[in-house]
Amino acid sequence: MNDIRILITGGSGFIGTNAMAYCISNQWLVKNIDIEPPKEKSHLRYWEKVDICDHKALASAIYDFNPSHILHLAAKTGMDLKSIEEVPANIEGVKNIIEISNKLPDLKRVVFTSSLLVCKNGYIPKNDFDYCPPNIYGQSKMLGEQIVKNSKTNFEWVIARPTSIWGPWFKDSYLSFFKMINKNLYFHPGKDDKIKPKSYVGNTVHMMFKLLFAETKDVQGKVFYLADYPQGTTREWAECIAKSLGKKRIVTLPLLFLRCAASLGDILKIIGVEFPLTNFRLSNMLTGAVYPIENTKAIVGDLPYSLQDGVNETIAWMRDQKLM
């Protein structure tokens, strides 16, 4: 595999930082195209500052590297977007990647990273291209998928839909989840347990590269959900974190109490005060589903990290980063 040249767009982000580390550990030639500098300082030598919406700069950077494979991660995220015009990276950026990739002589495959939110939480699509996005972000990722599907390409492509991804270099809600458990501030919402699709980022990256190198007949033009298996509950995850941190057993609170707290969180958010629980987060915690991952399992096989492995590595990273 000495001829492997991996281009990662968005290699400075959460998943991207882990994907870069994966490539470096495998001694592949790798390049990170991102508008932001790497989170990991040792990755600076692989980075070039490029906006994927800048076609000319993007083309120059990609043609110069001439990748054999592309992992397209770069995207604008956000649950509070007001307009599709706020996320050109998710649409125009995809168009640019396709147009430029069609002119690459040695490119074999592109993995386009989409999102679980091309459909609302809990909705299981009837087929790969059945959509019902719940917000602007989900709509933008849906449009990106449709662009890929409807484009004439000279390269192979795969669409990956990550579920709830967590682990080193994460931020926002799942980082807060670990912090709340560490401070004994997390409570189980009600007594019902629901399957919550999620993936430790080490497994996510492993799955992505399995898709990048799999046999053509197994992956070309297909959609794959990225979730750890067997799929477990949030309660199991939380209890594993608490035990690993040496914390007391997590208490279960009535849903009515948590709904009141979430409504307070919504009000505080409006006035700019951060609060660990909002109705959006509570709804996300309460909505479960078992997503179709059989085709992912068939390609990937056994995952490299157990739930306990992922929790241990995440806690070690948080301590190293002085986050707990």
N, C-alpha and C positions, 0 to 999 in steps of 0.2 A: 504493500500500500504506500510505496514511496512517492507515487505521483499524486497523492491527495493534497489538495489545496482548498482549505475551507474558508469561505467568506461568511462572517456572521454580521448581520445588520442588527444594531441594538445590543452589541456585545458589552456595553457598559451598564446595562440594566440588571435587574435581579436574576432572571433566568440566564441572560447573556453572560454575566460574570461567571456563573457556574459552567456554562457551555464553553467559554474560553479556557477555563481551568481544565476541562475535560480534554480539549484538543491539545493543550500544551503538555498535559501528562502523557498523551499518546504520541507526542513528538511529531504531530502533523504541522505542516505549514498553515498558518492561520492569520487572518486579518479581521480586525474589528472596525466596522464603519458605524459611527455614532456621533450625534451632535454633542453629547456629553463625554467628558473624560472618564476613564475607567475608575470604578470604585476601588479596585485592587491595584496598588501602585506598580506592582511587578508586571502588569498587563499594558503599561503605557507604551512600550516598544512596538506593540502590535496594533495600536490604535491610529486611525486617521479621522479627523473631525470632518464629517460630511452630513449634510441634511439630505435625507432621501427624497425630499420634494424638490431639490435642486438637481434637475436632470443632468446638466452639464458636468457639475462637480461629481455627481454619483457615477456617471459613465466613465469619467477619467479615472476615478479610484478603482472601479471594478475592472475596466479593461487593463489597467496597469498590473493588477494582481492575477487576472485570468484564472478564476477559480474552477475547480472541478466539481465542487458542490457548494450550495448556498443554503444557510439556515437563516431564514428571514424572520427576525424577531422584532425589529424596530416598529414601534406603534405609539400612538397617543392613547393614554388610558384615562379613565375618570367616570365616575358614576353620576356626576352632577352636570354633565355637558348640556348645553342649551340648544346647540345647533350643529348640524352635520358639517358646517363650514369650519368648525373648531378642530376637526380631525383630518386634515388633508393627508397626513402621513399614512392613514389607514386606507386611503383610497388612491390618491395620486401617487403615493409612494409605491403601492402595489403595481400600478400601471408602469411606473418607471422601472421597477425591478424586472418586470416581464419584458418590456421593450429592450432593455439593455441585455438581459440574459439571452434573448433570441439571437444576439450577435456574437455570443461567446463560443469560440470553436471547440473548447474542451469541456464545456459544462455538461454534466450528466443529469443532475437532479437538483430541484429546489424544494425544500420543505417550507411551506407558508404557514406561519403560526397564526391561528385564528383565536377563537374564544368559545367557551361553553355558553356565553351569553348571546350567541346568535339565536338562541331560544331562551325564553324566560326560565327562571329556576324551577326545576321540577318537571318541565315539559320534555318528554322524550320524543324526538323527531321521528316521523314515519319513515324517512329515508335520509340520505346524506344531505339533501338540499331542500329539506322542509324547514322553514324558518318562522320564528315569531319573537323577534328581539324585544326585550323589555325597556330599552332605553337607547339614547343616541349612540353610546359606545357600541352596544350590541348591533345596532343598525349599520354602523360603519364597518364592523367586522363581517357582517352578512354581505354588504356590498363588495368588500374585498374578496370574499370567497367567490361571489358571482363573477367578478372580473376574471379571476383565475380560471374558473370553469368554462367561461365563454371565450377565452383567448386562444388563438392559434399559437402553439408553442413549439419550439425546436428542441425542447428539453423535457425531461420527465418532471412531474410535479406531484406533491402530496400535500394535503391539508391536515394540520394537527390542531386539535381543540383541547388545550390544557383545561383541567378542572380547577380546583382550589389548590394552588401551589404554595408551598411553604418551605422554609429552610434558610440557611445562611445567605445573607444579603437581602432578605425580605424586609418589608416595611409595612406601615399602616396597620390594617386590621389584624393580620395574623401575628405580627410582631406584638401588637397590643394584647392579643390572646395569651401569648406566653408570659408577658409582663403581668397581666392580671392574675394568672394562676400563681405566679411567683409571689405576688403580694396578697394572696388569699382573697382576691376580690372577684374571682370568677364563680358563678353559680350555674348549675345545670338548669336550663329552662324547661320546667315541667318534667313529668315522669316518662313521657313517650320518647323512645329512642328511634331516630331515623338514620338510614344510611346516608352518609354525606360523602360524595365523591371528592377525593383530594389526592395529592401526590407530593411526596417529599422531592425536593428539587433535584437531588442526585438521581432519583429514579426517572424524573421527567426528562432530564438531559440524556440519560441512557436510552430512553425510548425514542427520543428525537433522532439520535444518531443511528439507532437500529433502522428507523424509517428512511434515513438518508442513504443507507447502504444496502437495504434489502433488495431481493430480486424484483425486477421490473413487474413481472406478472402479479406479484403479491401486493403491490402498493400503488402503482401508477393510477393517477386520477381518483384516488380514494380519500376518504375522510377517516381520521383516527382520533378517538378520545384518549387523552392521557390521564389516567387515574391509577393509583396503586391498587393492587388486588392481593387478597380479597378486599372488597370495599367495606369499610367499617363505619362506625358511628362517631359523632363528635364526642360523646361521653367516653368512649374507649380512648380516644386521642387525649382528651383532657386528663383522664385518670392516669394515663401513661406519663404525661408531662409532670403532673403533681407528684407522682411517686418518684420520678427521676430527680425532682428538686427537693425531695424529702418533706413535702408539704402535707398538711392534714387532708383527710378525705373531703372531697368537694361536696358542698351542700346543694340540694335541689330546692329551688324556689318556685312558688306558684306562678303561672303565666300571667295572671292579672297584675301581680306586683311588678313583673318585668316589663309588661306593656306600659304601665304608668311611668316606669323609669326611662323606657325608650322614648316616650312622648316628651319627657323632660329633656332628654338628650337632643331631640329634634329642635326644641325651642332654644336651647343653649347654642346649638350649631348655627342658628340664624344670626345670633348676636356675636358669633366668633369665638365661643368658648368650647374647647374640646371636652367631650364626654365619652366614656367608653362604650355606651350603648345608645343606639338610635333604632327607630323602627325598621330602617333598611337592614341594619345588621341583625336585628332580632329575627326578621323575616327570613334572612339568609340562613340563620342558625336553625330555624324551624322547618325549612324546606329541604326535603331529602328526595333522592331518586337513585335508582340503579341504572347507570348509563351503559350503553352497549360497548363493551371493551373486548369482546371476544376476538375481533380481528387484530386488536393491538396485542393481546396475549399470544396469538398465533405467530406474530412476527417477532416479538420481544423475548418470549420465554420467561424464565425466572428473573425477578428484579434483584438488583444488587443490594438494596437496603430494606431492612425490616422497619416497622414503625418504631421500634425501640432504637434501632441504629440511627434513624433520622432525628429522633428526639434528642439523643445523646450528642450528635454532632451539632445540632442547632443550639443547644444549651452551651456547649463548649465555645461556639462562635460568639454567642451573645456575651458570654463572660470575657472573652478575649477583646471584644469591641466595647467593653464597659457598659453594656446595655442592661445588665442586671447585677 
